[in-house]
Amino acid sequence: MNRLSRVKIEWSHNFAYAIGLIATDGSLSKDGRHINLTSKDEEMIKTFKQCLNIENNIGHKARKKGEEKKYFQIQFGDKNFYEFLNSIGLSSAKSKTIGSLKIPSKYFADF
C-alpha cells in the first residue's frame, strides 16, 4: 500500500460488513479523502476498525454543541479507498444520491 492507502481493497466478509456500516451509519467527506463512522455503539466502531485493519483512535462527539459527547466516531483519510467507495455507488451526498451499490453477490449477506 502507498501513503494514500490505509485500507486494503479486497472483498471479504469483513470488508463487505465494513462497507455496509459506511453505507448505513458512515459518511464521506466532500474533500475526496476522509471517511467517518459515528455510532452510540462503541463495539460496532471497534469491529469496523478490525474489519478494515485500521489503527485510528476512536473519538467522542455530541450531536449538538454543548451536549454530552455520547457518540463514538472514527475518521480516517484514504484517497484510494474513498475513490473505491465512489466506484461502487457511495458518495459524499449519499443520503440524497444513494442507489444500488455494486456489492459482489458472494458478500451481499455480510454487507
N, C-alpha and C positions, 0 to 999 in steps of 0.2 A: 504494500500500500504506500502511496505517496503522501505528502503532507496535506493534501486536500481531502484525504480519505481517512476516516476513523472506523467506518463500518465496512465489513467485508460483504460485498453484494453477491450473495449466493443463496438461492432458495433452499430453505429447510423448514421444518415445522416451527422452530423458534423464530426464524426470520419472518415467516408469514404471520405469526402471532403478533410480533412487534409492529408489523405493517398495519395490522388490524387495530392495534391500540392507537397508532398515529391517525388512522382514518376516523376513529370514533372520538378520542379524547385529546388528540395532538393538534399541533398547528405548525405550519411552515411560515417562516418569516418572509416578508417581502424582499429581504436583502439577497435572496437566492442562495442562502448558505445555512441558516440556522433552523433547527428542528426543536420543538418544545413539546413536552408531555406534562400535563398537570392533572392531579387527582387527589382526592381525600384519602385514597388507599395507598399507603406507603409501600406495602408489599407488591402492589402492581408496578410501581415505579422501579422497585428493586428487580423484579422479574424482567421488566423492559430492558434495564441495564445489562442483565445477564444474557438476554436473548440477542442483543446487538454487540455484546462484548465491549462495552464502553466503560470508562473509568470515571466519568464526570461525577462530581458531587451532587447529592440531592439537596435542593434548596427548599425554602418555605415561602409561601406568598399568601396574601389576603385577596379576597375578591375585590374589595374596595380599599382605598387609602384609609388608614386609621383602624381598620378592623383587625381582629386577631388573625395571625398567619396560620391558618389551619389546613392549607392545601400544600401538598408536596409537588415539587416540579423538578424536572431535569431538562436542561437545554444544552445543545452542543452544535458546533458548526462542522459541516461536512458537505462540501460543494458537490462531490460526485454522488453521494447518497441522495442529496436534495434533487439533483437532476434525474436520478433514477426514479425517485418518488413522482416527479413530474411526468416521466415517461410512462408510468403505469396508471396515471389519471389523477394524482393528488396535486393540489396547487395551494398557493397562499390564501386564496379566497375559497377554500374548499366548501364551506357551508353554502355558498352561492353557486358553485360550479360543479360539485361532485356528481359524477355519474357512475357508470360501472367501471370497476377497476380491473386491470389486467393481472389477475392472480392465477397462476397455474392450477389447474383442476386438482392436481395431486395434493396441493397445500390449502385448498379453499376451506376445508373444515377447520384448520388451525387459524386461518385468517378470521 
